[in-house]
């Protein structure tokens, strides 16, 4: 395991630890406010840029992400993201590759008119794993590799109901640091779209009011 991978793995573990601490802090701090979270899943598209001649390096696959609010007004979310993509027919030799990315970071939310739309920007960091003949074609001694990865960009969510939104688009710059024999990094365009499920916890004040009403005797 290379030094960069060890560093990325340590950062990922530290991020998971912070995620747990933030979650516990939210439950303690916002006991009187609904702690909101979300799960998202859908399709993604990656346009890769590889120096292997005339390469139409297009990949597609799916993503799953989870987010938890870490501020009172929901401006900042802590985000975890996992994606798997596959591409074939790359270059004149019809090479293929499978790419896995696992990322975590922070999202900044901006509300749209009447809260029907949400514009967000985010920055995530983590790791990537690649395998396939694209690696073998570039470096004959390698059939799989690990590297650090960074994702930065933003998107728009459209609210369909209280619990469901449509991620209209999430456009990001995805950088991976694989050594392809000539360059030590790759710049990629990643586009996501999918469904977002919102969840939360009952408002403590509302629960308290309901309990008080239950204790109030009714008069006939």
N, C-alpha and C positions, 0 to 999 in steps of 0.2 A: 504494500500500500504506500503510495507516494506521499510526500509531505503535504502537498496541497489537498489531497483527499482526506488525510488525517485532520487537517485544520477544518475542512468543510464538515466532516463528521462531528467534530467537537462543537462547532458552531450550531449544527442541527440539534444536538443533544441539549445544548444550553438554551436554545430557542424553545424546545419542548418543555424544559424545566420552567422557563419564564412563563410560558403559556399556562401551565398548571397553577403557578403562583398568582397570575393575573386573574384566572378564573375564580380561585378561592377569594381573592380580594374583592371581586365584583359582587359575589354573593354576600360578603360581609358589609361592604360599603353601600350597596344599592338595594338594601332589603325592602325599602319602600318605593322602589322603582323597578319596572320590568327590565330585567337584564336580557337584552335581545341578542339573538344569534341567527345564523343562517347556514344552510347547506346548498351548494350549487353543483350542477353536473350538466355536461353537454358535449358538444362537438368542438374540436379545435383544428386549426390549419396552421402549418408552419412552412414558411418559405425559407429554405436554407441557402447559405452562400458558401459553396465549397470550391476551392481552386483545383478542379479536376477537368478542366476543359469546358466543353459545351454541356453544362450540367443544369438540367431542369429539376433541381433538388426540392421537390414538393413533398411534404409529409402531412398526414392527417391522422386523427385519432380522437381520443376523448379525455376529459379532465373531470376531476372531483375536487371541490374546495370547501373549506369550512371557515367561518368567520365569527368572531365574538366581539361585541362592543366593549371597549375599555374606557370610554368617557361617558359622562352623564347625559350629554345631548346626542350621543351617537355619532360624533364627528370622526372618531378614530376607531378602527377595527384592527384586531389581531387576526391575521389570515394564514392558513395553511393550504397548500396547493399540491396536487399530484396529477401528473399527466403522462399518457403513453401514446406515442405516435409511431407510424410506420410509413416508409416511403420506398418505392421501387422504380426501376427504369432510370436510375441516375447515371448521367454521363453516357459516353459511347459504349461502355461495357455493360450497361443495364445493371448497375449495382443497387443494392438495397441496404436499408438500415432501420433498426428499431431504437427509439430514443425514449428513455424514462427520465422524468424530472421530478424532484421532490423539493419544495420550496416553502419558506415561511417568512413573514414580514409584516408590514404595517400598511393599512389602507386609510386614506383621507376621503371622507364623504361630504358631498355638497348636495343639499336638497333642491329639487326642481319645483316648479309651480304646483301648489296644492299637494306637494309630496307625491305626485304621480310619477315623477321621474327622479332618479338619483344619478348624479355624475360623480365619479370617483377616480382617484389616482392612487397608485400603489407601488411599492418597491419591495421585492422579495429576493431572498438569497438562500442558496442551498446547494444541492448536488445534482449530477446527471450521470446516467449510465447509458452507453451506446453499444450496440452489437450489430453484426451483419457484414456483408461482403464489401460495403463501402470502406470500412476500416481496413479490411484485408487488401483491397485494391490499392489503397494509399500506402499502407505499411504492411507488407507481407507477413510480418511477425506478430501481428495483432488481430484478434478476432472479436475482442470486446475491450472496453475501456471505461474508466470513471473520471469525472472531472467536476470542478465547481461550476455553478450556474447562477445567473442573475437575471431577474425579470423586472422590468420597469415600464409602466404605461398607465392606461386608464380606460374607462368605459362608461356605458350608460345602462342602467336598469330601469325598465318600465313596470310600474306596479299594476298587476292585473286584479288582485284581490288583497284582502288583509294578510293572507299567508303566502301568496304566490307572486313572483315577479318573473319577467322575461329579461334575461341578460341580452340586450339587443346586440351589443358588441363589446368586447374587451380587446383592445389593440395594444400590443406590448412589444418592446425590444427584448429579445431573449438572447443572452450571451452565454456560450459554453466555452470552456477552456480545454478542449481536447487538443492534443499534439498531433496534427495530421502530417507531420514530416516537413512542413514548410512554414505554417503559421501556428501559433500557440493558442489561438482563440477563434471563434466563429460568431458572427453576428446574424441573428435570425429574426424574422418578423413572425409573431404569433398572433392569431386571431381566434377568439373564443365566442361562442354563443350557446345559450342553454337556459335551463329553468332554475330559479332560485326559490327555495323554501324558507320562509321566515318562522322563527319560533321564539317563545319568551316564557316568562313566568308571571303568574297572577300578581296584580298590583296589591301590595299589602294593605293599603288604605281601603281599597274596595272590599277586600276580604274582611277587614275589621268592621266596616259599615254593615256588611251583610250579616255578620255575627251579631252585631248590636241589634239589628232589626229582628233577628230570630229570637232574641231574648226579650224583646218588647212585647208585653201582653196585649192581645187584641181585645177590643171592646165590641160586643154585639149590640 
